[in-house]
């Protein structure tokens, strides 16, 4: 099939426009990842923080998705709507990226990190579950050391903004 020069230019512009749109969809939205929330107990007092402490327990602080009792309509905050939008984008881009919605959220959040920080975040992703397991299952003689090691890894994860 032959194209006239004006048709080729039109197709070329359309092709470049498609990539520009894809780029905007992938990276044009602000990345707001939900940080973990930790329950810390110090001297019998309980506090909650996004910064880890020694012996902290990670709690689920997923935003609620309530319904308005009067109208029956959904009352979702901006963070929940953004999370749903990111999930829909991840599903739409899955044939291109191969990422699940959770992997896409992490990728988007870490996009602006330096390559070294990205590598350290990936290393921490792999080591944190084992450190959590060890802190829970450690005998009382080794519990303090396991808690301190877990604390250091969590603090590094938090400081790097993984």
ChimeraX attribute file (.defattr): number of C-alpha atoms within 10 A of each C-alpha:
attribute: neighborCount
match mode: 1-to-1
recipient: residues
	/A:1	2
	/A:2	6
	/A:3	9
	/A:4	8
	/A:5	9
	/A:6	9
	/A:7	11
	/A:8	12
	/A:9	12
	/A:10	11
	/A:11	13
	/A:12	12
	/A:13	11
	/A:14	12
	/A:15	11
	/A:16	11
	/A:17	12
	/A:18	12
	/A:19	11
	/A:20	12
	/A:21	11
	/A:22	13
	/A:23	11
	/A:24	11
	/A:25	13
	/A:26	15
	/A:27	12
	/A:28	11
	/A:29	11
	/A:30	9
	/A:31	18
	/A:32	13
	/A:33	16
	/A:34	15
	/A:35	13
	/A:36	16
	/A:37	18
	/A:38	20
	/A:39	18
	/A:40	19
	/A:41	15
	/A:42	12
	/A:43	5
	/A:44	7
	/A:45	7
	/A:46	9
	/A:47	11
	/A:48	16
	/A:49	14
	/A:50	13
	/A:51	18
	/A:52	24
	/A:53	21
	/A:54	19
	/A:55	20
	/A:56	21
	/A:57	16
	/A:58	16
	/A:59	11
	/A:60	9
	/A:61	11
	/A:62	11
	/A:63	11
	/A:64	10
	/A:65	11
	/A:66	12
	/A:67	12
	/A:68	10
	/A:69	9
	/A:70	6
	/A:71	7
	/A:72	9
	/A:73	10
	/A:74	11
	/A:75	14
	/A:76	15
	/A:77	13
	/A:78	9
	/A:79	14
	/A:80	15
	/A:81	13
	/A:82	17
	/A:83	19
	/A:84	13
	/A:85	12
	/A:86	21
	/A:87	17
	/A:88	13
	/A:89	16
	/A:90	22
	/A:91	17
	/A:92	12
	/A:93	18
	/A:94	14
	/A:95	9
	/A:96	9
	/A:97	12
	/A:98	12
	/A:99	15
	/A:100	14
	/A:101	20
	/A:102	13
	/A:103	13
	/A:104	21
	/A:105	21
	/A:106	16
	/A:107	15
	/A:108	19
	/A:109	18
	/A:110	19
	/A:111	13
	/A:112	11
	/A:113	14
	/A:114	11
	/A:115	11
	/A:116	9
	/A:117	16
	/A:118	18
	/A:119	12
	/A:120	16
	/A:121	20
	/A:122	13
	/A:123	12
	/A:124	17
	/A:125	14
	/A:126	11
	/A:127	13
	/A:128	17
	/A:129	12
	/A:130	12
	/A:131	20
	/A:132	19
	/A:133	12
	/A:134	18
	/A:135	22
	/A:136	14
	/A:137	12
	/A:138	15
	/A:139	11
	/A:140	10
	/A:141	8
	/A:142	12
	/A:143	16
	/A:144	15
	/A:145	15
	/A:146	23
	/A:147	21
	/A:148	16
	/A:149	18
	/A:150	26
	/A:151	22
	/A:152	15
	/A:153	18
	/A:154	23
	/A:155	16
	/A:156	16
	/A:157	21
	/A:158	16
	/A:159	10
	/A:160	15
	/A:161	15
	/A:162	21
